[in-house]
Amino acid sequence: MIKICSMCSGISIDELKARLGGEVEIEDGCIYECGSELTAYKGEELITADSEDELIESLKKA
């Protein structure tokens, strides 16, 4: 499962699902990493990136 705050990240959940293949379970809400724009959890692993593309690629690999 991926946990991400669409408000802080600026990434649309629909776009994220489309780019990850659509079969991924995504929880949209506060992940308590406010101020860290491109941050998400995949399982228990915190993933950070410098760009939206880098975050999505990291989520695919994790």
C-alpha atoms as one frame of an Amber mdcrd trajectory, in Angstrom:
protein
   0.000   0.000   0.000   1.150   3.519  -0.785   0.348   6.364   1.576   0.696
   9.883   0.218  -0.710  13.336   0.862  -1.975  14.649  -2.465  -2.208  18.148
  -1.006   1.457  18.368   0.086   2.834  16.401  -2.856   0.723  18.117  -5.487
   0.246  14.750  -7.196  -3.238  13.721  -8.269  -4.203  10.292  -6.919  -5.837
   9.434 -10.257  -2.629  10.346 -12.113  -0.542   8.362  -9.630  -2.757   5.281
 -10.074  -2.542   5.590 -13.846   1.250   5.884 -13.822   1.669   2.989 -11.369
  -0.619   0.670 -13.291  -3.925   1.253 -11.536  -3.812  -1.927  -9.432  -1.965
  -0.294  -6.541  -3.800   0.485  -3.320  -3.274   4.162  -2.446  -4.311   5.906
   0.756  -4.582   9.685   0.376  -4.174  11.702   3.571  -1.709  13.244   5.962
   1.475  11.178   6.351   2.951  13.581   8.934   5.774  14.681   6.630   4.434
  18.215   6.076   6.885  20.418   4.232   8.352  17.449   2.376   6.616  17.897
  -0.972   7.616  14.706  -2.752   7.314  12.132  -0.008   5.300   8.932   0.287
   5.280   5.673   2.192   5.286   2.332   0.437   4.488  -0.069   3.211   6.682
   1.116   6.062   9.409   2.558   3.806   9.590   6.357   3.531  10.395   7.413
  -0.019  11.501  10.931  -0.922  12.365  12.400  -4.307  13.434  15.579  -6.058
  10.796  15.367  -8.809   7.400  13.806  -9.428   8.879  11.426 -12.007  11.596
  10.331  -9.567   9.008   9.683  -6.835   6.875   7.574  -9.151   9.884   5.570
 -10.359  10.952   4.999  -6.738   7.449   3.816  -5.825   7.510   1.351  -8.724
  10.821  -0.128  -7.523  10.115  -0.280  -3.781
